[in-house]
């Protein structure tokens, strides 16, 4: 699906990771049983060095509220101007109600502010933007607080690539023309290759899903067929990116930055190569610094790259956002950020000051 919007902008953005920082080198004698070759192979292929994980008492809402308070205090966001709270996550605080409702209460937002969740994975930032941009374009809302992030595998630590993090973006209607373009796709037949089999309300069986390892997955952990995910990403993402360029009448040279979901260095490097993109325009150190932040990886890369809190933009810039993940789902967008766009380097959650 392709669509465009004329009067919506991203005004501000902040990303937050928890304070428990793990260096993969420190896991040499635990996770890797002293096998330095295996450790180095993981680092080389995935690009990971550090990741941040929440403790048992910290959830998506805690990171989100901390990020919101930065926007209230430093960006001077007036909470009474927020028309909607949208949370895109696959690790909600509760099955019921929506995490957005819980955050709404904790932030003491007006009763006229609507709140709801979107269940999406690594492409969740783009899916959430699409929903919010529709609401703003038709002027049913003027300002949306968009929260996106996960605490995947919380307490399990079964995957050495997973990091935890949350982003909060301020999205607004603008009277000035500000074109943006989206291409969003989904192939539900790819669902069995990346999913969390146990912990919700359906119990999968071998009658519906071929047994290929998912049946041994711990509760609330996820199963992934790495080869299928790799092939899906390097095939569909370049195809969709080129399709969006054609739809938007943009060319690669007109893009100031291209921000990919950083699930794995090998995947992203290959996509960049296939598309013939300038490596200077494709920041790719998020995986090194934070691990796989899932849906929060794109906004974290934007925050760290631009950091307009210290380096204000002196002209409008065009950026592409590119995501792919469970579903199978994949999406691309081209968005213009104006000179007033505000963001700050990714922050570390401090529980005592919440």
Secondary structure, 3 states (H helix, E strand, C coil): CEEEECEEEEEEEEEEECCEEEEHHHHCCCCCCCCHHHHHHHHHHHCCCEEEECCCCCCHHHHHHHHHHHHHHCCCCCHHHCCEEEEECCCCCCCCCCHHHHHHHHCCCCCCCEEEEECCCCCHHHHHHHHHHHHHHCCCCCEEEEEEEECCCCCCCCCCCECCEEEEEEEEECCCCECEEEEEEECHHHHHHEECCCCCCCCCCCCCCCCCCHHHCCCCCCEECHHHHHHHHHHHHHHHHHHHHHHHCCCHHHCCEEEECCCCHHHHHHHHHHHCCCHHHCCCCHHHHHCECHHHHHHHHHHHHHCCCCCCCCCCEEEEEEEEECCCEEEEEEEEECCCCEECCCEECCHHHC
